[in-house]
Amino acid sequence: MKPQLIHRRLTFFLQAVLVIEAVAAVLEQQWLTAVVTVGIILITLAPVFLAKFFQVFIPPEFVLLAIAFVFASLFLGEVHDYYARFWWWDIALHSSSGILFGIIGFMLVYVLNETEDIDIHMKPGFVAFFAFLFAVGMGTLWEIFEFAMDSFFTMNMQKEMLGDPSGLTDTMWDLIVDALGALVISVLGYGYIKTAKNKSFLERWIHSFIKSNPRLFTRDQ
């Protein structure tokens, strides 16, 4: 079985689980769970809509990673309270988010750097630095979102820790782990640009993206 087919089937499976959960929540009249789950389903469909709107091919493995992250963080973490059940869940998810957003930031600036229609030529160090800042910035926005949800809807997304009911300690550790994940991708991305060798998953994704979107890297005649 081709890897792309496996990725698509796994993506469909995760979305099917969310749909079943939403239907079950409605039948049991758990309206908050139903609304949150439907919102998560819409988020998982975002890569498809973005790909069609911008007419860009997104590698299936990247789509699966994004959806798996949303599934694990919002569905398992918030709806099923995995953050409280497993002490390491929050750390694992935030390190993953740093990696995920680092990949997005790296690919965004890499496309700008390699597109012939855009006269921009950035050094590898700057591209890696941008990816790092992009990931940390997105992590910061997420912490702001958690603060807003806790403030306006009395949720506990900023996990209250012993001796710190404000959630500040949790927020700072989340940002630190986000930064570490972003640093990993920045180093891998820097190495890719400097060596142009296909040695890691990041390089394979970049090559797949370039190969599937040739119009982004060639000048129209």
MDAnalysis code that builds the backbone (N, CA, C; Angstrom):
import MDAnalysis as mda
import numpy as np

u = mda.Universe.empty(663, n_residues=221, atom_resindex=np.repeat(np.arange(221), 3), trajectory=True)
u.add_TopologyAttr("name", ["N", "CA", "C"] * 221)
u.add_TopologyAttr("resid", np.arange(1, 222))
u.add_TopologyAttr("resname", ["MET", "LYS", "PRO", "GLN", "LEU", "ILE", "HIS", "ARG", "ARG", "LEU", "THR", "PHE", "PHE", "LEU", "GLN", "ALA", "VAL", "LEU", "VAL", "ILE", "GLU", "ALA", "VAL", "ALA", "ALA", "VAL", "LEU", "GLU", "GLN", "GLN", "TRP", "LEU", "THR", "ALA", "VAL", "VAL", "THR", "VAL", "GLY", "ILE", "ILE", "LEU", "ILE", "THR", "LEU", "ALA", "PRO", "VAL", "PHE", "LEU", "ALA", "LYS", "PHE", "PHE", "GLN", "VAL", "PHE", "ILE", "PRO", "PRO", "GLU", "PHE", "VAL", "LEU", "LEU", "ALA", "ILE", "ALA", "PHE", "VAL", "PHE", "ALA", "SER", "LEU", "PHE", "LEU", "GLY", "GLU", "VAL", "HIS", "ASP", "TYR", "TYR", "ALA", "ARG", "PHE", "TRP", "TRP", "TRP", "ASP", "ILE", "ALA", "LEU", "HIS", "SER", "SER", "SER", "GLY", "ILE", "LEU", "PHE", "GLY", "ILE", "ILE", "GLY", "PHE", "MET", "LEU", "VAL", "TYR", "VAL", "LEU", "ASN", "GLU", "THR", "GLU", "ASP", "ILE", "ASP", "ILE", "HIS", "MET", "LYS", "PRO", "GLY", "PHE", "VAL", "ALA", "PHE", "PHE", "ALA", "PHE", "LEU", "PHE", "ALA", "VAL", "GLY", "MET", "GLY", "THR", "LEU", "TRP", "GLU", "ILE", "PHE", "GLU", "PHE", "ALA", "MET", "ASP", "SER", "PHE", "PHE", "THR", "MET", "ASN", "MET", "GLN", "LYS", "GLU", "MET", "LEU", "GLY", "ASP", "PRO", "SER", "GLY", "LEU", "THR", "ASP", "THR", "MET", "TRP", "ASP", "LEU", "ILE", "VAL", "ASP", "ALA", "LEU", "GLY", "ALA", "LEU", "VAL", "ILE", "SER", "VAL", "LEU", "GLY", "TYR", "GLY", "TYR", "ILE", "LYS", "THR", "ALA", "LYS", "ASN", "LYS", "SER", "PHE", "LEU", "GLU", "ARG", "TRP", "ILE", "HIS", "SER", "PHE", "ILE", "LYS", "SER", "ASN", "PRO", "ARG", "LEU", "PHE", "THR", "ARG", "ASP", "GLN"])
u.atoms.positions = np.array([
    [0.846, -1.200, 0.000],
    [0.000, 0.000, 0.000],
    [0.882, 1.252, 0.000],
    [0.543, 2.228, -0.838],
    [1.332, 3.449, -0.939],
    [1.223, 4.271, 0.346],
    [2.335, 4.919, 0.738],
    [2.310, 5.742, 1.965],
    [1.234, 6.817, 1.940],
    [1.028, 7.461, 0.772],
    [0.030, 8.521, 0.684],
    [-1.369, 7.986, 0.974],
    [-1.664, 6.774, 0.490],
    [-2.968, 6.164, 0.750],
    [-3.129, 5.869, 2.239],
    [-2.071, 5.405, 2.879],
    [-2.107, 5.139, 4.323],
    [-2.384, 6.426, 5.085],
    [-1.703, 7.504, 4.704],
    [-1.893, 8.795, 5.367],
    [-3.336, 9.274, 5.230],
    [-3.893, 9.127, 4.023],
    [-5.272, 9.574, 3.794],
    [-6.268, 8.741, 4.604],
    [-6.035, 7.442, 4.688],
    [-6.941, 6.581, 5.452],
    [-6.875, 6.873, 6.943],
    [-5.680, 7.133, 7.440],
    [-5.549, 7.498, 8.851],
    [-6.228, 8.832, 9.137],
    [-6.099, 9.766, 8.209],
    [-6.771, 11.061, 8.353],
    [-8.279, 10.886, 8.396],
    [-8.788, 10.079, 7.491],
    [-10.232, 9.814, 7.447],
    [-10.694, 9.133, 8.733],
    [-9.880, 8.229, 9.259],
    [-10.239, 7.523, 10.491],
    [-10.379, 8.504, 11.661],
    [-9.430, 9.410, 11.808],
    [-9.493, 10.394, 12.893],
    [-10.719, 11.294, 12.750],
    [-11.020, 11.702, 11.529],
    [-12.194, 12.540, 11.308],
    [-13.481, 11.760, 11.575],
    [-13.496, 10.469, 11.235],
    [-14.674, 9.644, 11.500],
    [-14.912, 9.505, 12.994],
    [-13.834, 9.351, 13.762],
    [-13.970, 9.273, 15.224],
    [-14.589, 10.550, 15.777],
    [-14.175, 11.694, 15.249],
    [-14.727, 12.973, 15.689],
    [-16.212, 13.088, 15.356],
    [-16.592, 12.636, 14.172],
    [-18.003, 12.692, 13.772],
    [-18.844, 11.812, 14.692],
    [-18.364, 10.608, 14.983],
    [-19.091, 9.698, 15.873],
    [-19.232, 10.324, 17.257],
    [-18.169, 10.948, 17.737],
    [-18.199, 11.603, 19.053],
    [-19.223, 12.743, 19.069],
    [-19.261, 13.517, 18.002],
    [-20.205, 14.636, 17.929],
    [-21.641, 14.139, 17.941],
    [-21.915, 13.075, 17.167],
    [-23.265, 12.505, 17.124],
    [-23.655, 11.950, 18.486],
    [-22.728, 11.246, 19.136],
    [-23.010, 10.678, 20.460],
    [-23.278, 11.783, 21.481],
    [-22.532, 12.881, 21.385],
    [-22.732, 13.997, 22.313],
    [-24.104, 14.626, 22.129],
    [-24.551, 14.731, 20.890],
    [-25.881, 15.293, 20.615],
    [-26.964, 14.369, 21.170],
    [-26.821, 13.067, 20.944],
    [-27.809, 12.107, 21.428],
    [-27.888, 12.103, 22.957],
    [-26.738, 12.342, 23.602],
    [-26.704, 12.372, 25.062],
    [-26.949, 13.775, 25.613],
    [-27.226, 14.721, 24.700],
    [-27.505, 16.119, 25.043],
    [-26.346, 16.775, 25.796],
    [-25.145, 16.392, 25.441],
    [-23.957, 17.056, 25.973],
    [-23.559, 18.139, 24.978],
    [-24.252, 19.255, 25.075],
    [-24.182, 20.270, 24.029],
    [-22.797, 20.914, 23.917],
    [-22.144, 21.174, 25.029],
    [-20.820, 21.791, 24.972],
    [-19.825, 20.875, 24.265],
    [-19.865, 19.586, 24.620],
    [-18.981, 18.620, 23.959],
    [-19.280, 18.539, 22.472],
    [-20.562, 18.582, 22.132],
    [-20.955, 18.515, 20.726],
    [-20.429, 19.721, 19.950],
    [-20.603, 20.906, 20.515],
    [-20.160, 22.121, 19.833],
    [-18.640, 22.128, 19.672],
    [-17.930, 21.772, 20.738],
    [-16.465, 21.739, 20.679],
    [-15.984, 20.728, 19.652],
    [-16.611, 19.555, 19.628],
    [-16.200, 18.515, 18.679],
    [-16.464, 18.932, 17.239],
    [-17.595, 19.562, 16.999],
    [-17.886, 20.062, 15.640],
    [-16.848, 21.109, 15.238],
    [-16.489, 21.975, 16.188],
    [-15.452, 22.963, 15.906],
    [-14.129, 22.307, 15.551],
    [-13.793, 21.226, 16.257],
    [-12.559, 20.497, 15.969],
    [-12.619, 19.875, 14.576],
    [-13.784, 19.335, 14.211],
    [-13.953, 18.758, 12.873],
    [-13.694, 19.805, 11.805],
    [-14.226, 21.004, 11.994],
    [-14.017, 22.085, 11.026],
    [-12.546, 22.457, 10.929],
    [-11.850, 22.443, 12.066],
    [-10.426, 22.755, 12.052],
    [-9.650, 21.705, 11.254],
    [-10.040, 20.432, 11.407],
    [-9.334, 19.369, 10.678],
    [-9.560, 19.467, 9.172],
    [-10.638, 20.143, 8.772],
    [-10.910, 20.317, 7.344],
    [-10.191, 21.534, 6.762],
    [-9.565, 22.333, 7.623],
    [-8.901, 23.559, 7.176],
    [-7.841, 23.309, 6.099],
    [-6.968, 22.275, 6.243],
    [-5.963, 22.052, 5.188],
    [-6.581, 21.816, 3.812],
    [-7.726, 21.133, 3.770],
    [-8.385, 20.876, 2.485],
    [-8.871, 22.180, 1.865],
    [-9.525, 23.017, 2.680],
    [-10.029, 24.295, 2.174],
    [-8.893, 25.216, 1.757],
    [-7.819, 25.238, 2.530],
    [-6.677, 26.089, 2.187],
    [-6.029, 25.635, 0.892],
    [-5.919, 24.319, 0.720],
    [-5.313, 23.787, -0.495],
    [-6.128, 24.169, -1.729],
    [-7.471, 24.095, -1.615],
    [-8.325, 24.447, -2.745],
    [-8.350, 25.949, -2.994],
    [-8.365, 26.733, -1.915],
    [-8.446, 28.189, -2.068],
    [-7.179, 28.752, -2.707],
    [-6.019, 28.263, -2.259],
    [-4.751, 28.766, -2.776],
    [-4.222, 27.917, -3.929],
    [-4.961, 26.859, -4.288],
    [-4.565, 25.955, -5.366],
    [-3.143, 25.425, -5.139],
    [-2.934, 24.925, -3.946],
    [-1.626, 24.398, -3.559],
    [-1.802, 22.962, -3.072],
    [-0.908, 22.089, -3.489],
    [-0.933, 20.708, -3.019],
    [-0.204, 20.619, -1.683],
    [-0.887, 20.064, -0.675],
    [-0.281, 19.870, 0.637],
    [-0.002, 18.381, 0.808],
    [1.234, 18.003, 1.084],
    [1.570, 16.577, 1.239],
    [0.666, 15.891, 2.257],
    [0.125, 14.711, 1.932],
    [-0.795, 13.994, 2.838],
    [-0.209, 13.747, 4.221],
    [1.112, 13.494, 4.289],
    [1.711, 13.241, 5.593],
    [1.669, 14.487, 6.484],
    [1.772, 15.657, 5.846],
    [1.682, 16.893, 6.626],
    [0.254, 17.135, 7.095],
    [-0.711, 16.850, 6.239],
    [-2.123, 16.973, 6.619],
    [-2.431, 16.052, 7.792],
    [-1.929, 14.813, 7.703],
    [-2.157, 13.858, 8.787],
    [-1.543, 14.352, 10.089],
    [-0.337, 14.895, 10.020],
    [0.320, 15.392, 11.225],
    [-0.481, 16.534, 11.853],
    [-0.964, 17.449, 11.015],
    [-1.736, 18.581, 11.521],
    [-3.028, 18.109, 12.181],
    [-3.732, 17.190, 11.526],
    [-5.003, 16.692, 12.063],
    [-4.769, 15.874, 13.327],
    [-3.708, 15.072, 13.332],
    [-3.387, 14.281, 14.525],
    [-3.092, 15.200, 15.708],
    [-2.418, 16.318, 15.435],
    [-2.122, 17.264, 16.509],
    [-3.401, 17.879, 17.063],
    [-4.306, 18.295, 16.178],
    [-5.581, 18.868, 16.615],
    [-6.382, 17.831, 17.393],
    [-6.389, 16.605, 16.905],
    [-7.113, 15.512, 17.564],
    [-6.569, 15.283, 18.974],
    [-5.249, 15.252, 19.090],
    [-4.634, 14.952, 20.384],
    [-4.750, 16.111, 21.363],
    [-4.627, 17.336, 20.864],
    [-4.625, 18.484, 21.770],
    [-6.024, 18.902, 22.181],
    [-6.924, 19.069, 21.222],
    [-8.263, 19.568, 21.532],
    [-9.234, 18.454, 21.915],
    [-9.250, 17.382, 21.136],
    [-10.221, 16.322, 21.391],
    [-9.825, 15.470, 22.595],
    [-8.638, 14.865, 22.530],
    [-8.210, 14.033, 23.651],
    [-7.813, 14.888, 24.855],
    [-7.093, 15.974, 24.592],
    [-6.593, 16.788, 25.682],
    [-7.669, 17.541, 26.438],
    [-8.525, 18.284, 25.714],
    [-9.527, 19.122, 26.368],
    [-10.853, 18.378, 26.610],
    [-11.377, 17.735, 25.568],
    [-12.678, 17.075, 25.700],
    [-12.588, 15.871, 26.635],
    [-11.553, 15.055, 26.471],
    [-11.415, 13.847, 27.291],
    [-10.399, 14.001, 28.420],
    [-9.930, 15.205, 28.638],
    [-9.134, 15.564, 29.814],
    [-7.843, 14.752, 29.928],
    [-7.171, 14.506, 28.806],
    [-5.902, 13.784, 28.857],
    [-4.814, 14.602, 29.537],
    [-4.968, 15.929, 29.545],
    [-3.967, 16.760, 30.208],
    [-3.902, 16.450, 31.700],
    [-5.049, 16.133, 32.291],
    [-5.087, 15.803, 33.714],
    [-4.731, 14.332, 33.958],
    [-5.067, 13.464, 33.015],
    [-4.809, 12.035, 33.185],
    [-3.329, 11.694, 33.052],
    [-2.650, 12.361, 32.129],
    [-1.243, 12.059, 31.855],
    [-0.425, 13.340, 32.005],
    [0.480, 13.357, 32.951],
    [1.245, 14.574, 33.240],
    [2.095, 15.013, 32.060],
    [2.498, 14.061, 31.202],
    [3.394, 14.376, 30.097],
    [2.649, 14.796, 28.826],
    [1.307, 14.732, 28.840],
    [0.534, 15.015, 27.618],
    [0.754, 16.455, 27.143],
    [0.717, 17.405, 28.065],
    [0.883, 18.811, 27.714],
    [2.268, 19.070, 27.135],
    [3.290, 18.457, 27.732],
    [4.658, 18.637, 27.250],
    [4.813, 18.080, 25.839],
    [4.274, 16.874, 25.629],
    [4.375, 16.239, 24.311],
    [3.671, 17.052, 23.237],
    [2.498, 17.578, 23.564],
    [1.722, 18.330, 22.574],
    [2.372, 19.663, 22.237],
    [2.905, 20.336, 23.236],
    [3.522, 21.642, 22.958],
    [4.844, 21.499, 22.217],
    [5.599, 20.457, 22.504],
    [6.813, 20.226, 21.721],
    [6.451, 19.895, 20.280],
    [5.371, 19.137, 20.096],
    [4.899, 18.806, 18.751],
    [4.420, 20.057, 18.017],
    [3.749, 20.954, 18.745],
    [3.261, 22.178, 18.107],
    [4.425, 23.052, 17.661],
    [5.500, 23.090, 18.461],
    [6.675, 23.847, 18.054],
    [7.263, 23.304, 16.767],
    [7.287, 21.971, 16.656],
    [7.789, 21.336, 15.435],
    [6.858, 21.608, 14.263],
    [5.550, 21.465, 14.484],
    [4.573, 21.649, 13.414],
    [4.597, 23.073, 12.873],
    [4.528, 24.058, 13.767],
    [4.541, 25.448, 13.322],
    [5.901, 25.848, 12.766],
    [6.952, 25.213, 13.254],
    [8.265, 25.463, 12.687],
    [8.335, 25.017, 11.236],
    [7.732, 23.858, 10.945],
    [7.688, 23.361, 9.566],
    [6.891, 24.318, 8.691],
    [5.739, 24.775, 9.181],
    [4.914, 25.704, 8.406],
    [5.680, 26.993, 8.124],
    [6.300, 27.557, 9.176],
    [7.059, 28.788, 8.993],
    [8.213, 28.610, 8.038],
    [8.912, 27.491, 8.153],
    [10.037, 27.237, 7.262],
    [9.585, 27.110, 5.810],
    [8.493, 26.376, 5.597],
    [8.015, 26.183, 4.230],
    [7.508, 27.487, 3.636],
    [6.866, 28.342, 4.447],
    [6.376, 29.630, 3.946],
    [7.522, 30.486, 3.424],
    [8.536, 30.662, 4.254],
    [9.633, 31.535, 3.846],
    [10.495, 30.863, 2.775],
    [10.555, 29.538, 2.783],
    [11.316, 28.827, 1.753],
    [10.680, 29.019, 0.382],
    [9.351, 28.961, 0.344],
    [8.641, 29.180, -0.921],
    [8.914, 30.591, -1.432],
    [8.847, 31.589, -0.555],
    [9.136, 32.965, -0.963],
    [10.566, 33.089, -1.471],
    [11.472, 32.401, -0.840],
    [12.882, 32.496, -1.186],
    [13.197, 31.838, -2.528],
    [12.423, 30.792, -2.870],
    [12.709, 30.029, -4.079],
    [11.825, 30.410, -5.263],
    [10.766, 31.192, -5.033],
    [9.882, 31.580, -6.124],
    [10.543, 32.634, -6.991],
    [10.645, 32.371, -8.272],
    [11.341, 33.281, -9.178],
    [10.597, 34.593, -9.362],
    [9.271, 34.569, -9.229],
    [8.497, 35.793, -9.418],
    [8.705, 36.787, -8.279],
    [9.234, 36.335, -7.175],
    [9.462, 37.200, -6.018],
    [10.964, 37.374, -5.842],
    [11.420, 38.606, -6.003],
    [12.858, 38.879, -5.979],
    [13.354, 39.008, -4.542],
    [13.364, 37.882, -3.848],
    [13.852, 37.831, -2.473],
    [14.859, 36.692, -2.357],
    [16.007, 36.997, -1.816],
    [17.033, 35.970, -1.641],
    [17.556, 36.066, -0.212],
    [17.116, 35.157, 0.611],
    [17.465, 35.185, 2.027],
    [18.504, 34.125, 2.352],
    [19.358, 34.452, 3.283],
    [20.390, 33.517, 3.708],
    [19.768, 32.397, 4.547],
    [20.396, 31.218, 4.530],
    [19.853, 30.080, 5.300],
    [19.616, 30.394, 6.766],
    [20.513, 31.169, 7.364],
    [20.350, 31.515, 8.775],
    [19.090, 32.315, 9.035],
    [18.759, 33.240, 8.104],
    [17.559, 34.043, 8.287],
    [16.307, 33.192, 8.113],
    [16.322, 32.283, 7.131],
    [15.174, 31.411, 6.903],
    [14.902, 30.568, 8.146],
    [15.953, 30.008, 8.723],
    [15.802, 29.193, 9.933],
    [15.322, 30.056, 11.101],
    [15.854, 31.274, 11.193],
    [15.458, 32.173, 12.278],
    [13.991, 32.563, 12.155],
    [13.540, 32.806, 10.915],
    [12.137, 33.140, 10.692],
    [11.244, 31.985, 11.110],
    [11.630, 30.774, 10.733],
    [10.824, 29.594, 11.100],
    [10.723, 29.468, 12.613],
    [11.829, 29.727, 13.292],
    [11.835, 29.658, 14.756],
    [10.888, 30.697, 15.355],
    [10.985, 31.939, 14.894],
    [10.138, 33.005, 15.425],
    [8.670, 32.776, 15.086],
    [8.398, 32.250, 13.899],
    [7.025, 31.970, 13.501],
    [6.404, 30.945, 14.444],
    [7.137, 29.882, 14.748],
    [6.614, 28.839, 15.631],
    [6.392, 29.369, 17.043],
    [7.345, 30.130, 17.550],
    [7.198, 30.689, 18.894],
    [6.044, 31.686, 18.933],
    [5.903, 32.479, 17.856],
    [4.793, 33.434, 17.784],
    [3.440, 32.747, 17.788],
    [3.308, 31.646, 17.038],
    [2.048, 30.907, 17.016],
    [1.779, 30.278, 18.383],
    [2.835, 29.812, 19.041],
    [2.664, 29.272, 20.385],
    [2.180, 30.334, 21.360],
    [2.683, 31.551, 21.196],
    [2.237, 32.664, 22.043],
    [0.769, 32.986, 21.802],
    [0.357, 32.998, 20.533],
    [-1.051, 33.249, 20.219],
    [-1.949, 32.181, 20.842],
    [-1.470, 30.947, 20.848],
    [-2.252, 29.870, 21.461],
    [-2.408, 30.100, 22.962],
    [-1.348, 30.564, 23.618],
    [-1.442, 30.840, 25.048],
    [-2.418, 31.984, 25.321],
    [-2.453, 32.971, 24.429],
    [-3.429, 34.057, 24.558],
    [-4.844, 33.509, 24.412],
    [-5.019, 32.578, 23.458],
    [-6.319, 31.940, 23.266],
    [-6.744, 31.186, 24.526],
    [-5.817, 30.443, 25.124],
    [-6.127, 29.720, 26.360],
    [-6.528, 30.684, 27.471],
    [-5.810, 31.790, 27.592],
    [-6.129, 32.783, 28.617],
    [-7.526, 33.360, 28.405],
    [-7.856, 33.638, 27.127],
    [-9.177, 34.192, 26.819],
    [-10.287, 33.196, 27.147],
    [-10.077, 31.915, 26.804],
    [-11.087, 30.898, 27.094],
    [-11.287, 30.727, 28.595],
    [-10.197, 30.767, 29.340],
    [-10.306, 30.646, 30.795],
    [-10.991, 31.863, 31.414],
    [-10.717, 33.032, 30.850],
    [-11.258, 34.275, 31.415],
    [-12.736, 34.448, 31.126],
    [-13.150, 34.137, 29.885],
    [-14.526, 34.417, 29.473],
    [-15.474, 33.226, 29.631],
    [-14.926, 31.998, 29.616],
    [-15.787, 30.819, 29.680],
    [-15.469, 29.928, 30.878],
    [-14.687, 30.466, 31.807],
    [-14.324, 29.759, 33.054],
    [-13.828, 28.334, 32.792],
    [-13.025, 28.174, 31.754],
    [-12.416, 26.883, 31.477],
    [-11.081, 26.799, 32.216],
    [-10.373, 25.709, 32.035],
    [-9.081, 25.542, 32.691],
    [-8.046, 25.073, 31.674],
    [-7.952, 25.820, 30.552],
    [-6.976, 25.467, 29.531],
    [-5.564, 25.792, 29.999],
    [-5.419, 26.887, 30.757],
    [-4.141, 27.157, 31.416],
    [-4.157, 26.388, 32.733],
    [-3.581, 25.233, 32.730],
    [-3.718, 24.330, 33.862],
    [-3.183, 24.953, 35.150],
    [-4.049, 25.026, 36.156],
    [-3.642, 25.564, 37.443],
    [-2.736, 24.560, 38.148],
    [-1.556, 25.010, 38.504],
    [-0.597, 24.133, 39.171],
    [-0.536, 24.476, 40.656],
    [-0.062, 23.520, 41.447],
    [0.034, 23.715, 42.883],
    [0.928, 24.921, 43.183],
    [0.390, 25.867, 43.937],
    [1.141, 27.060, 44.282],
    [1.090, 28.145, 43.230],
    [0.421, 27.877, 42.106],
    [0.328, 28.876, 41.040],
    [-1.047, 28.797, 40.397],
    [-2.084, 29.296, 41.068],
    [-3.438, 29.240, 40.518],
    [-3.633, 30.110, 39.292],
    [-2.685, 30.994, 39.010],
    [-2.821, 31.882, 37.843],
    [-2.538, 31.165, 36.534],
    [-1.856, 30.030, 36.582],
    [-1.510, 29.307, 35.358],
    [-0.262, 29.841, 34.679],
    [0.446, 30.787, 35.320],
    [1.633, 31.388, 34.707],
    [2.738, 30.359, 34.496],
    [2.944, 29.495, 35.491],
    [3.997, 28.483, 35.365],
    [3.735, 27.559, 34.190],
    [2.480, 27.144, 34.028],
    [2.115, 26.276, 32.911],
    [2.365, 26.991, 31.583],
    [1.990, 28.263, 31.521],
    [2.175, 29.035, 30.297],
    [3.652, 29.140, 29.925],
    [4.501, 29.439, 30.910],
    [5.920, 29.602, 30.631],
    [6.560, 28.285, 30.181],
    [6.194, 27.181, 30.827],
    [6.746, 25.892, 30.401],
    [6.255, 25.518, 29.007],
    [5.005, 25.856, 28.703],
    [4.483, 25.605, 27.357],
    [5.305, 26.351, 26.314],
    [5.609, 27.623, 26.585],
    [6.371, 28.429, 25.632],
    [7.809, 27.921, 25.505],
    [8.380, 27.470, 26.623],
    [9.734, 26.926, 26.568],
    [9.788, 25.670, 25.704],
    [8.805, 24.783, 25.889],
    [8.761, 23.551, 25.096],
    [8.469, 23.870, 23.632],
    [7.583, 24.847, 23.378],
    [7.340, 25.292, 22.003],
    [8.642, 25.738, 21.352],
    [9.421, 26.514, 22.080],
    [10.668, 27.041, 21.539],
    [11.663, 25.921, 21.237],
    [11.715, 24.913, 22.092],
    [12.627, 23.789, 21.858],
    [12.233, 23.016, 20.601],
    [10.929, 22.779, 20.431],
    [10.472, 22.101, 19.222],
    [10.772, 22.911, 17.973],
    [10.561, 24.231, 18.061],
    [10.853, 25.106, 16.924],
    [12.337, 25.113, 16.602],
    [13.170, 25.040, 17.640],
    [14.619, 25.039, 17.434],
    [15.067, 23.803, 16.658],
    [14.451, 22.657, 16.958],
    [14.792, 21.419, 16.250],
    [14.554, 21.577, 14.749],
    [13.377, 22.099, 14.396],
    [13.049, 22.271, 12.977],
    [13.934, 23.316, 12.328],
    [14.249, 24.383, 13.042],
    [15.107, 25.428, 12.490],
    [16.487, 24.877, 12.147],
    [17.023, 24.032, 13.032],
    [18.334, 23.433, 12.779],
    [18.274, 22.494, 11.579],
    [17.214, 21.666, 11.510],
    [17.059, 20.756, 10.371],
    [16.902, 21.541, 9.069],
    [16.097, 22.616, 9.119],
    [15.890, 23.434, 7.932],
    [17.164, 24.115, 7.485],
    [17.917, 24.622, 8.427],
    [19.193, 25.262, 8.104],
    [20.131, 24.258, 7.437],
    [20.176, 23.052, 7.987],
    [21.019, 22.021, 7.402],
    [20.588, 21.658, 5.997],
    [19.255, 21.663, 5.753],
    [18.760, 21.329, 4.417],
    [19.219, 22.355, 3.395],
    [19.068, 23.634, 3.725],
    [19.432, 24.687, 2.775],
    [20.941, 24.676, 2.511],
    [21.731, 24.422, 3.551],
    [23.183, 24.457, 3.394],
    [23.717, 23.274, 2.602],
    [23.105, 22.100, 2.789],
    [23.639, 20.893, 2.154],
    [22.834, 20.436, 0.951],
    [21.503, 20.818, 0.934],
    [20.602, 20.403, -0.149],
    [20.615, 18.897, -0.343],
    [20.683, 18.161, 0.763],
    [20.674, 16.702, 0.699],
    [19.431, 16.165, 1.385],
    [18.879, 15.101, 0.832],
    [17.634, 14.531, 1.337],
    [17.920, 13.527, 2.454],
    [18.067, 14.033, 3.690],
    [18.441, 13.161, 4.800],
    [17.403, 13.067, 5.904],
    [16.450, 13.974, 5.963],
    [15.481, 13.941, 7.051],
    [14.074, 14.071, 6.509],
    [13.077, 13.862, 7.394],
    [11.687, 13.955, 6.972],
    [11.355, 15.356, 6.481],
    [11.995, 16.376, 7.033],
    [11.716, 17.738, 6.604],
    [12.129, 17.947, 5.155],
    [13.299, 17.445, 4.780],
    [13.731, 17.558, 3.387],
    [12.792, 16.815, 2.443],
    [12.346, 15.635, 2.865],
    [11.433, 14.859, 2.012],
    [10.134, 15.616, 1.797],
    [9.615, 16.261, 2.840],
    [8.377, 17.030, 2.704],
    [8.584, 18.225, 1.792],
    [9.730, 18.875, 1.920],
    [10.006, 20.037, 1.075],
    [10.093, 19.619, -0.387],
    [10.794, 18.531, -0.650],
    [10.903, 18.046, -2.030],
    [9.528, 17.661, -2.573],
    [8.699, 17.028, -1.740],
    [7.354, 16.651, -2.162],
    [6.522, 17.887, -2.474],
    [6.648, 18.918, -1.645],
    [5.896, 20.158, -1.858],
    [6.336, 20.839, -3.147],
    [7.646, 20.917, -3.372],
    [8.163, 21.565, -4.582],
    [7.748, 20.795, -5.831],
    [7.866, 19.474, -5.776],
    [7.529, 18.645, -6.930],
    [6.054, 18.733, -7.273],
    [5.187, 18.864, -6.266],
    [3.742, 18.877, -6.487],
    [3.209, 20.274, -6.798],
    [4.027, 21.299, -6.584],
    [3.602, 22.672, -6.846],
    [4.633, 23.397, -7.711],
    [4.878, 22.896, -8.924],
    [5.921, 23.497, -9.768],
    [5.630, 24.945, -10.147],
    [4.337, 25.317, -10.192],
    [3.998, 26.681, -10.618],
    [4.488, 27.733, -9.620],
    [4.719, 27.310, -8.373],
    [5.209, 28.241, -7.362],
    [6.684, 28.539, -7.515],
    [7.377, 27.710, -8.286],
    [8.830, 27.837, -8.368],
    [9.316, 28.098, -9.775],
    [8.419, 28.409, -10.709],
    [8.821, 28.728, -12.077],
    [8.185, 30.035, -12.496],
    [8.907, 30.797, -13.245],
    [8.399, 32.089, -13.711],
    [7.509, 31.888, -14.925],
    [6.321, 32.498, -14.923],
    [5.435, 32.408, -16.065],
    [6.024, 33.137, -17.252],
    [5.904, 32.520, -18.406],
    [6.424, 33.120, -19.626],
    [5.415, 34.097, -20.232],
])
